[in-house]
Amino acid sequence: MRTRTVYWLPTFRVLALSAALLMICSGLVRIAWVMGESALSRPFWLFQILLPLAANVCFVGILFLDGRERLYRSAVPVWLGCIFFAVKALSFPSLLRTVLCLLLYALVAVLYTATVVGHVPTQAPLWLLFGLPMVYHIIVEDRQKIGWPVHDWLPEISVLCCMAALLCLSLAMRRRPVEEGAYVRRFGDRNDGRRLRTLSPIFAVSPYIMKTRNTSQNFIADQFEVTAVDRYIAEKRQAGWKGFGVLHVILAAYVRTCARYPGLNRFIAGQRAYSRDRVIEVNMTIKKEMSTASPDTVIKVTFDPADTAETVFRRFDKAVQEVKNTPLNSSFDQLAGALNRVPGLLLRGVVALLQGGDYFGLLPQWLTRLSPFHGSLFITSMASLGIPPIHHHLYDFGNVPVFCAFGRKRRVYETKRDGSVVCRKYIDCNFVTDERIADGFYYASAIRYIHGIFSDPWQLDQPPETVNRDQP
Protein backbone atom coordinates (compact mmCIF):
# COMPACT_ATOMS: atom_id res chain seq x y z
CA MET A 1 0.00 0.00 0.00
CA ARG A 2 1.29 3.43 -0.95
CA THR A 3 2.03 5.47 2.15
CA ARG A 4 1.47 9.19 2.42
CA THR A 5 2.67 11.77 4.91
CA VAL A 6 0.34 14.17 6.67
CA TYR A 7 1.75 17.59 7.47
CA TRP A 8 0.24 19.91 10.04
CA LEU A 9 1.07 23.28 11.52
CA PRO A 10 1.35 24.05 15.24
CA THR A 11 -0.43 27.39 14.89
CA PHE A 12 0.77 29.28 17.93
CA ARG A 13 4.49 28.67 17.58
CA VAL A 14 7.16 31.23 16.75
CA LEU A 15 7.81 30.04 13.20
CA ALA A 16 4.13 29.69 12.31
CA LEU A 17 3.30 33.12 13.70
CA SER A 18 6.34 34.55 11.93
CA ALA A 19 5.10 33.11 8.62
CA ALA A 20 1.70 34.76 9.10
CA LEU A 21 3.16 38.10 10.21
CA LEU A 22 5.64 38.19 7.31
CA MET A 23 2.87 37.49 4.81
CA ILE A 24 0.76 40.26 6.36
CA CYS A 25 3.75 42.61 6.10
CA SER A 26 4.17 41.63 2.46
CA GLY A 27 0.62 42.70 1.71
CA LEU A 28 0.83 45.93 3.72
CA VAL A 29 4.09 46.94 2.06
CA ARG A 30 2.58 46.33 -1.38
CA ILE A 31 -0.43 48.46 -0.48
CA ALA A 32 1.89 51.23 0.75
CA TRP A 33 3.81 51.06 -2.53
CA VAL A 34 0.76 51.19 -4.82
CA MET A 35 -0.59 54.22 -2.94
CA GLY A 36 2.43 56.16 -4.23
CA GLU A 37 1.96 55.04 -7.82
CA SER A 38 -0.27 56.51 -10.51
CA ALA A 39 -1.54 55.56 -13.97
CA LEU A 40 -1.26 51.81 -13.46
CA SER A 41 -2.85 49.67 -16.17
CA ARG A 42 -5.71 47.27 -15.46
CA PRO A 43 -3.61 44.14 -16.15
CA PHE A 44 -0.97 45.47 -13.76
CA TRP A 45 -3.61 46.05 -11.09
CA LEU A 46 -4.97 42.53 -11.60
CA PHE A 47 -1.73 40.53 -11.70
CA GLN A 48 0.68 42.66 -9.66
CA ILE A 49 -1.60 44.12 -6.99
CA LEU A 50 -4.87 42.23 -6.49
CA LEU A 51 -3.45 38.76 -7.18
CA PRO A 52 -0.59 38.92 -4.63
CA LEU A 53 -2.88 40.56 -2.05
CA ALA A 54 -5.40 37.74 -2.53
CA ALA A 55 -2.56 35.25 -2.04
CA ASN A 56 -1.48 37.06 1.15
CA VAL A 57 -4.97 37.00 2.66
CA CYS A 58 -5.63 33.40 1.61
CA PHE A 59 -2.28 32.25 3.01
CA VAL A 60 -2.85 33.79 6.45
CA GLY A 61 -6.46 32.58 6.64
CA ILE A 62 -5.52 29.00 5.80
CA LEU A 63 -2.66 28.99 8.30
CA PHE A 64 -4.95 29.89 11.18
CA LEU A 65 -8.13 28.09 10.10
CA ASP A 66 -6.82 24.95 8.40
CA GLY A 67 -3.20 24.66 9.47
CA ARG A 68 -3.78 21.77 11.87
CA GLU A 69 -6.12 19.62 9.80
CA ARG A 70 -5.87 20.73 6.16
CA LEU A 71 -2.50 22.31 5.56
CA TYR A 72 -2.63 21.04 1.98
CA ARG A 73 -4.97 23.96 1.24
CA SER A 74 -2.01 26.33 1.57
CA ALA A 75 -0.99 25.15 -1.91
CA VAL A 76 -3.72 27.45 -3.29
CA PRO A 77 -2.08 30.77 -2.24
CA VAL A 78 1.31 29.37 -3.23
CA TRP A 79 0.00 28.77 -6.75
CA LEU A 80 -1.48 32.27 -6.80
CA GLY A 81 1.89 33.65 -5.73
CA CYS A 82 3.69 31.66 -8.41
CA ILE A 83 1.34 33.08 -11.06
CA PHE A 84 2.14 36.57 -9.77
CA PHE A 85 5.88 35.93 -9.98
CA ALA A 86 5.55 34.30 -13.42
CA VAL A 87 3.72 37.31 -14.85
CA LYS A 88 6.35 39.57 -13.34
CA ALA A 89 9.12 37.45 -14.88
CA LEU A 90 7.71 38.01 -18.37
CA SER A 91 8.84 41.64 -18.13
CA PHE A 92 12.50 40.78 -17.47
CA PRO A 93 14.85 42.08 -20.19
CA SER A 94 16.87 38.84 -20.26
CA LEU A 95 15.19 35.85 -21.93
CA LEU A 96 17.46 33.42 -20.07
CA ARG A 97 16.53 34.93 -16.72
CA THR A 98 12.85 34.79 -17.62
CA VAL A 99 13.04 31.10 -18.54
CA LEU A 100 15.02 30.18 -15.42
CA CYS A 101 12.59 32.07 -13.19
CA LEU A 102 9.57 30.43 -14.83
CA LEU A 103 11.14 27.02 -14.24
CA LEU A 104 11.83 27.93 -10.62
CA TYR A 105 8.24 29.08 -10.01
CA ALA A 106 6.87 25.93 -11.63
CA LEU A 107 9.14 23.83 -9.41
CA VAL A 108 7.96 25.74 -6.32
CA ALA A 109 4.29 25.19 -7.17
CA VAL A 110 4.68 21.49 -7.98
CA LEU A 111 7.07 20.53 -5.17
CA TYR A 112 5.16 22.46 -2.51
CA THR A 113 1.86 20.91 -3.59
CA ALA A 114 3.36 17.42 -3.70
CA THR A 115 4.75 17.96 -0.19
CA VAL A 116 1.65 19.28 1.55
CA VAL A 117 -0.64 16.66 -0.02
CA GLY A 118 1.63 13.96 1.38
CA HIS A 119 3.55 12.58 -1.60
CA VAL A 120 6.94 13.85 -0.35
CA PRO A 121 7.97 12.33 3.01
CA THR A 122 10.11 15.30 4.08
CA GLN A 123 9.87 19.07 3.79
CA ALA A 124 13.66 19.50 3.64
CA PRO A 125 13.70 20.24 -0.14
CA LEU A 126 11.43 23.18 0.54
CA TRP A 127 14.00 24.71 2.85
CA LEU A 128 16.47 24.90 -0.03
CA LEU A 129 13.83 25.90 -2.56
CA PHE A 130 12.70 28.89 -0.48
CA GLY A 131 15.98 29.71 1.27
CA LEU A 132 18.47 29.81 -1.64
CA PRO A 133 16.48 32.20 -3.89
CA MET A 134 15.96 34.51 -0.92
CA VAL A 135 19.71 34.53 -0.21
CA TYR A 136 20.37 35.19 -3.90
CA HIS A 137 17.97 38.13 -3.84
CA ILE A 138 19.62 39.66 -0.79
CA ILE A 139 23.28 39.07 -1.75
CA VAL A 140 23.18 39.54 -5.55
CA GLU A 141 20.16 41.50 -6.72
CA ASP A 142 19.56 43.77 -3.74
CA ARG A 143 23.18 44.91 -3.63
CA GLN A 144 22.63 46.46 -7.06
CA LYS A 145 19.70 48.48 -5.68
CA ILE A 146 21.62 50.20 -2.92
CA GLY A 147 20.92 53.93 -3.10
CA TRP A 148 17.40 53.59 -4.46
CA PRO A 149 14.64 55.69 -2.90
CA VAL A 150 12.68 53.97 -0.14
CA HIS A 151 9.53 53.91 -2.28
CA ASP A 152 11.29 51.95 -5.03
CA TRP A 153 12.46 49.40 -2.46
CA LEU A 154 8.92 48.55 -1.32
CA PRO A 155 8.09 45.94 -4.03
CA GLU A 156 11.36 44.12 -3.29
CA ILE A 157 10.66 44.21 0.46
CA SER A 158 7.21 42.78 -0.22
CA VAL A 159 8.72 39.94 -2.24
CA LEU A 160 11.35 39.20 0.43
CA CYS A 161 8.67 39.08 3.14
CA CYS A 162 6.71 36.62 1.03
CA MET A 163 9.75 34.38 0.50
CA ALA A 164 10.65 34.54 4.19
CA ALA A 165 7.07 33.61 5.12
CA LEU A 166 7.25 30.50 2.94
CA LEU A 167 10.60 29.56 4.45
CA CYS A 168 9.22 29.94 7.97
CA LEU A 169 6.19 27.83 7.03
CA SER A 170 8.34 25.02 5.63
CA LEU A 171 10.39 25.06 8.84
CA ALA A 172 7.29 25.10 11.04
CA MET A 173 5.55 22.17 9.33
CA ARG A 174 5.38 18.94 11.32
CA ARG A 175 4.74 15.38 10.19
CA ARG A 176 1.86 13.44 11.71
CA PRO A 177 2.00 9.63 11.82
CA VAL A 178 -0.74 7.94 9.79
CA GLU A 179 -2.04 4.50 10.64
CA GLU A 180 -1.93 1.94 7.87
CA GLY A 181 -5.10 2.10 5.84
CA ALA A 182 -6.20 5.41 7.40
CA TYR A 183 -7.71 7.98 5.07
CA VAL A 184 -5.59 11.03 4.27
CA ARG A 185 -7.52 14.20 3.52
CA ARG A 186 -7.00 15.76 0.12
CA PHE A 187 -8.37 18.46 -2.16
CA GLY A 188 -12.11 18.19 -2.58
CA ASP A 189 -12.72 17.16 1.05
CA ARG A 190 -14.40 19.46 3.55
CA ASN A 191 -13.60 20.04 7.19
CA ASP A 192 -16.80 18.17 8.08
CA GLY A 193 -16.69 15.41 5.50
CA ARG A 194 -14.79 13.24 3.05
CA ARG A 195 -15.84 13.48 -0.57
CA LEU A 196 -17.27 10.27 -2.02
CA ARG A 197 -15.56 9.76 -5.37
CA THR A 198 -16.86 6.33 -6.41
CA LEU A 199 -20.62 6.86 -6.30
CA SER A 200 -22.77 5.46 -9.08
CA PRO A 201 -23.56 7.97 -11.85
CA ILE A 202 -27.17 8.40 -10.72
CA PHE A 203 -26.07 9.57 -7.27
CA ALA A 204 -23.30 11.74 -8.71
CA VAL A 205 -25.72 13.51 -11.07
CA SER A 206 -28.87 13.74 -8.91
CA PRO A 207 -27.65 16.71 -6.77
CA TYR A 208 -27.44 18.78 -9.96
CA ILE A 209 -31.05 17.91 -10.81
CA MET A 210 -32.51 18.03 -7.30
CA LYS A 211 -30.61 21.09 -6.17
CA THR A 212 -32.00 21.63 -2.66
CA ARG A 213 -32.85 19.45 0.30
CA ASN A 214 -36.42 20.73 0.36
CA THR A 215 -37.01 19.47 -3.17
CA SER A 216 -35.29 16.16 -2.38
CA GLN A 217 -37.25 15.19 0.73
CA ASN A 218 -38.80 11.79 1.32
CA PHE A 219 -41.28 11.33 4.17
CA ILE A 220 -41.32 8.10 6.16
CA ALA A 221 -43.92 7.38 8.83
CA ASP A 222 -43.18 4.32 10.96
CA GLN A 223 -43.98 2.88 14.36
CA PHE A 224 -41.69 1.03 16.74
CA GLU A 225 -42.84 -1.43 19.34
CA VAL A 226 -41.33 -0.41 22.67
CA THR A 227 -42.47 -3.24 24.91
CA ALA A 228 -38.92 -4.56 25.24
CA VAL A 229 -37.55 -1.02 25.32
CA ASP A 230 -39.71 -0.20 28.36
CA ARG A 231 -38.18 -3.12 30.26
CA TYR A 232 -34.72 -2.05 29.13
CA ILE A 233 -35.31 1.54 30.31
CA ALA A 234 -36.65 0.38 33.68
CA GLU A 235 -33.60 -1.85 34.16
CA LYS A 236 -31.18 1.00 33.39
CA ARG A 237 -32.98 3.46 35.65
CA GLN A 238 -32.75 0.97 38.49
CA ALA A 239 -29.03 0.77 37.74
CA GLY A 240 -28.72 4.52 38.35
CA TRP A 241 -29.16 5.98 34.85
CA LYS A 242 -31.31 8.87 36.00
CA GLY A 243 -33.32 10.39 33.17
CA PHE A 244 -32.65 7.57 30.72
CA GLY A 245 -35.56 7.23 28.28
CA VAL A 246 -36.84 6.49 24.81
CA LEU A 247 -34.95 9.42 23.34
CA HIS A 248 -31.63 7.91 24.35
CA VAL A 249 -32.59 4.49 23.01
CA ILE A 250 -33.50 6.04 19.65
CA LEU A 251 -30.20 7.90 19.55
CA ALA A 252 -28.20 4.81 20.50
CA ALA A 253 -30.10 2.75 17.92
CA TYR A 254 -29.43 5.33 15.21
CA VAL A 255 -25.73 5.48 16.10
CA ARG A 256 -25.56 1.68 15.99
CA THR A 257 -27.35 1.68 12.63
CA CYS A 258 -24.74 4.07 11.24
CA ALA A 259 -22.12 1.49 12.17
CA ARG A 260 -23.95 -1.04 9.97
CA TYR A 261 -25.17 1.39 7.29
CA PRO A 262 -22.61 4.22 7.07
CA GLY A 263 -24.47 5.73 4.10
CA LEU A 264 -26.85 7.31 6.60
CA ASN A 265 -23.97 9.54 7.67
CA ARG A 266 -23.56 11.15 4.26
CA PHE A 267 -24.60 14.64 3.23
CA ILE A 268 -24.81 16.78 0.13
CA ALA A 269 -22.95 20.09 -0.14
CA GLY A 270 -22.01 22.02 -3.25
CA GLN A 271 -23.79 19.40 -5.40
CA ARG A 272 -21.39 16.72 -4.17
CA ALA A 273 -21.76 13.84 -1.74
CA TYR A 274 -19.63 13.56 1.40
CA SER A 275 -19.30 11.14 4.28
CA ARG A 276 -18.65 12.03 7.89
CA ASP A 277 -17.22 8.55 8.46
CA ARG A 278 -16.98 8.01 12.23
CA VAL A 279 -18.24 11.43 13.29
CA ILE A 280 -22.00 11.35 13.98
CA GLU A 281 -23.33 14.79 14.91
CA VAL A 282 -26.82 14.94 16.44
CA ASN A 283 -28.67 18.24 16.87
CA MET A 284 -31.69 18.86 19.08
CA THR A 285 -33.67 21.93 20.08
CA ILE A 286 -34.32 22.11 23.83
CA LYS A 287 -35.84 24.49 26.36
CA LYS A 288 -34.33 25.36 29.73
CA GLU A 289 -37.85 25.23 31.16
CA MET A 290 -41.03 23.62 29.85
CA SER A 291 -42.95 26.88 29.38
CA THR A 292 -43.97 28.96 26.40
CA ALA A 293 -41.89 31.87 27.70
CA SER A 294 -38.68 29.84 27.87
CA PRO A 295 -36.40 30.49 24.88
CA ASP A 296 -35.17 27.70 22.61
CA THR A 297 -31.56 26.72 22.14
CA VAL A 298 -29.85 23.99 20.17
CA ILE A 299 -27.33 21.43 21.36
CA LYS A 300 -25.02 19.41 19.16
CA VAL A 301 -23.56 16.14 20.45
CA THR A 302 -20.95 14.06 18.65
CA PHE A 303 -20.94 10.27 18.73
CA ASP A 304 -18.87 7.43 17.30
CA PRO A 305 -20.48 4.42 15.57
CA ALA A 306 -18.87 2.15 18.19
CA ASP A 307 -20.55 3.95 21.12
CA THR A 308 -22.72 1.95 23.48
CA ALA A 309 -26.08 3.04 24.94
CA GLU A 310 -24.38 4.20 28.13
CA THR A 311 -21.88 6.33 26.22
CA VAL A 312 -24.67 7.88 24.17
CA PHE A 313 -26.76 8.57 27.25
CA ARG A 314 -23.94 10.04 29.34
CA ARG A 315 -22.68 12.29 26.57
CA PHE A 316 -26.11 13.53 25.52
CA ASP A 317 -27.33 14.08 29.08
CA LYS A 318 -24.17 16.03 29.89
CA ALA A 319 -24.82 18.39 26.96
CA VAL A 320 -28.44 18.89 28.04
CA GLN A 321 -27.54 19.57 31.67
CA GLU A 322 -24.82 22.03 30.70
CA VAL A 323 -27.40 24.13 28.88
CA LYS A 324 -30.14 23.85 31.49
CA ASN A 325 -27.95 24.45 34.53
CA THR A 326 -26.01 27.47 33.31
CA PRO A 327 -27.51 30.96 33.45
CA LEU A 328 -25.31 32.06 30.58
CA ASN A 329 -26.16 31.67 26.92
CA SER A 330 -24.68 28.77 25.02
CA SER A 331 -22.22 29.27 22.17
CA PHE A 332 -25.08 28.86 19.71
CA ASP A 333 -27.12 31.52 21.52
CA GLN A 334 -24.17 33.91 21.40
CA LEU A 335 -23.75 33.32 17.66
CA ALA A 336 -27.48 33.81 17.03
CA GLY A 337 -27.41 36.96 19.16
CA ALA A 338 -24.50 38.36 17.17
CA LEU A 339 -26.34 37.75 13.88
CA ASN A 340 -29.50 39.27 15.34
CA ARG A 341 -27.68 42.56 15.90
CA VAL A 342 -26.88 42.84 12.18
CA PRO A 343 -29.34 45.08 10.28
CA GLY A 344 -31.84 43.12 8.18
CA LEU A 345 -30.61 44.03 4.70
CA LEU A 346 -26.99 43.50 5.70
CA LEU A 347 -27.93 40.22 7.40
CA ARG A 348 -29.23 38.92 4.09
CA GLY A 349 -25.82 39.62 2.63
CA VAL A 350 -24.07 37.89 5.54
CA VAL A 351 -26.27 34.80 5.16
CA ALA A 352 -25.65 34.77 1.40
CA LEU A 353 -21.90 34.95 2.09
CA LEU A 354 -22.18 32.04 4.55
CA GLN A 355 -24.15 30.02 2.01
CA GLY A 356 -21.53 30.67 -0.65
CA GLY A 357 -18.75 29.68 1.72
CA ASP A 358 -20.64 26.54 2.69
CA TYR A 359 -21.19 25.63 -0.96
CA PHE A 360 -17.45 25.67 -1.62
CA GLY A 361 -16.52 24.17 1.76
CA LEU A 362 -14.84 27.34 2.99
CA LEU A 363 -16.64 27.78 6.31
CA PRO A 364 -14.25 27.42 9.27
CA GLN A 365 -14.52 24.26 11.32
CA TRP A 366 -15.51 26.09 14.51
CA LEU A 367 -18.56 27.46 12.69
CA THR A 368 -19.74 24.16 11.19
CA ARG A 369 -19.30 22.48 14.58
CA LEU A 370 -21.41 25.19 16.19
CA SER A 371 -24.06 25.44 13.48
CA PRO A 372 -27.30 23.49 14.15
CA PHE A 373 -27.81 23.28 10.39
CA HIS A 374 -24.75 21.07 9.94
CA GLY A 375 -24.82 17.53 11.25
CA SER A 376 -25.87 13.94 10.72
CA LEU A 377 -29.29 14.00 12.33
CA PHE A 378 -31.74 16.52 13.77
CA ILE A 379 -34.09 14.93 16.28
CA THR A 380 -37.10 16.30 18.10
CA SER A 381 -39.31 14.77 20.76
CA MET A 382 -43.03 15.40 20.46
CA ALA A 383 -43.55 12.96 23.34
CA SER A 384 -42.49 15.62 25.83
CA LEU A 385 -45.26 17.81 24.42
CA GLY A 386 -47.84 15.03 24.47
CA ILE A 387 -48.62 15.25 20.75
CA PRO A 388 -48.07 13.03 17.70
CA PRO A 389 -44.85 13.44 15.72
CA ILE A 390 -44.65 15.90 12.84
CA HIS A 391 -42.90 15.64 9.49
CA HIS A 392 -40.29 18.36 9.92
CA HIS A 393 -38.75 19.74 6.74
CA LEU A 394 -35.02 19.65 6.07
CA TYR A 395 -33.02 22.87 6.00
CA ASP A 396 -31.62 24.14 2.70
CA PHE A 397 -28.87 25.94 4.61
CA GLY A 398 -26.28 23.56 6.06
CA ASN A 399 -26.23 19.86 5.31
CA VAL A 400 -28.38 17.87 7.80
CA PRO A 401 -29.77 14.95 5.70
CA VAL A 402 -32.20 13.35 8.17
CA PHE A 403 -34.83 14.81 10.52
CA CYS A 404 -36.44 12.48 13.05
CA ALA A 405 -39.52 13.27 15.15
CA PHE A 406 -41.14 10.82 17.55
CA GLY A 407 -44.34 11.04 19.57
CA ARG A 408 -45.74 9.80 22.84
CA LYS A 409 -46.26 6.13 23.60
CA ARG A 410 -49.59 4.60 22.73
CA ARG A 411 -51.15 1.26 23.60
CA VAL A 412 -52.57 -1.02 20.95
CA TYR A 413 -54.62 -4.16 21.61
CA GLU A 414 -53.76 -6.75 19.00
CA THR A 415 -55.12 -10.19 18.26
CA LYS A 416 -52.60 -12.97 18.15
CA ARG A 417 -52.87 -15.97 15.84
CA ASP A 418 -54.34 -18.12 18.59
CA GLY A 419 -57.14 -15.59 19.05
CA SER A 420 -55.92 -14.11 22.32
CA VAL A 421 -55.61 -10.36 22.76
CA VAL A 422 -52.37 -8.74 23.80
CA CYS A 423 -51.58 -5.13 24.66
CA ARG A 424 -48.47 -3.71 23.03
CA LYS A 425 -46.86 -0.28 23.29
CA TYR A 426 -45.73 1.70 20.26
CA ILE A 427 -44.23 5.05 19.48
CA ASP A 428 -44.78 6.74 16.13
CA CYS A 429 -41.58 7.91 14.53
CA ASN A 430 -41.39 10.05 11.38
CA PHE A 431 -38.27 10.50 9.27
CA VAL A 432 -37.70 13.15 6.63
CA THR A 433 -34.70 12.15 4.54
CA ASP A 434 -32.59 13.52 1.72
CA GLU A 435 -33.04 10.96 -1.04
CA ARG A 436 -29.81 12.05 -2.72
CA ILE A 437 -27.57 10.33 -0.13
CA ALA A 438 -29.06 6.82 -0.37
CA ASP A 439 -31.76 4.92 -2.25
CA GLY A 440 -35.05 3.62 -0.86
CA PHE A 441 -33.77 0.09 -0.37
CA TYR A 442 -30.88 1.40 1.75
CA TYR A 443 -33.20 3.47 3.94
CA ALA A 444 -35.64 0.54 4.28
CA SER A 445 -32.81 -1.79 5.32
CA ALA A 446 -31.62 0.71 7.92
CA ILE A 447 -35.10 1.13 9.39
CA ARG A 448 -35.60 -2.64 9.56
CA TYR A 449 -32.32 -2.82 11.44
CA ILE A 450 -33.59 -0.23 13.94
CA HIS A 451 -36.71 -2.40 14.43
CA GLY A 452 -34.41 -5.30 15.29
CA ILE A 453 -32.60 -3.19 17.87
CA PHE A 454 -35.89 -2.14 19.48
CA SER A 455 -36.89 -5.78 19.84
CA ASP A 456 -33.60 -6.50 21.62
CA PRO A 457 -32.16 -3.22 23.00
CA TRP A 458 -29.73 -5.06 25.31
CA GLN A 459 -27.40 -5.44 22.32
CA LEU A 460 -26.69 -1.72 22.71
CA ASP A 461 -24.79 -2.47 25.91
CA GLN A 462 -21.88 -3.81 23.88
CA PRO A 463 -19.97 -2.14 21.03
CA PRO A 464 -20.76 -3.42 17.54
CA GLU A 465 -18.67 -6.30 16.27
CA THR A 466 -17.70 -4.31 13.18
CA VAL A 467 -17.98 -0.70 12.05
CA ASN A 468 -18.45 -0.54 8.31
CA ARG A 469 -16.70 2.24 6.41
CA ASP A 470 -18.47 4.10 3.66
CA GLN A 471 -17.26 3.66 0.10
CA PRO A 472 -14.28 5.68 -1.18
Buried (B, 14 or more C-beta within 10 A) or exposed (E): EEEBBBBBBBBEEEBBBBBBBBBBBBBBBBBEBBEEEEEEEEEBEEBBBEBBBBBBBBBBBBBBBBBBBBBBBBBBBBBBBBBBBBBBBEEBEEEEEBEEBBEBBEEBBEBBBEBBBBEBEEBEBBEEBBBEBBEEBEEEEBEEEEEEEEEEBBBBBBBBBBBBBBBBBBBBBBEEEBEEEEBBBBEEBBBBBBBBEEBEEEBBEBBEEBBBBEEBBEEBEBBBBBBBBBEBBEEBEEEEBEEBBBBBBBBBBBBBBBBBBBBBBBBBBBBBBBBBBBBBBBBBEBBBEEEEEEEEBBBBBBBBBBBBBBBBBBBBBEBBEEBEEEEEBBEBBEBBEEEEEEEEEEEEEEEEEBEEEBEEBBBBBEBBBBBBBBBBBBBBBBBBEEEBBEEBEBBBBBBBBBBBBBBBBEEEEEEEEEEEEEEEBBBBBBBBBBBBBBBEEEBEBBBEBBEEBBBEBEBBEEBBEEBEEBBE
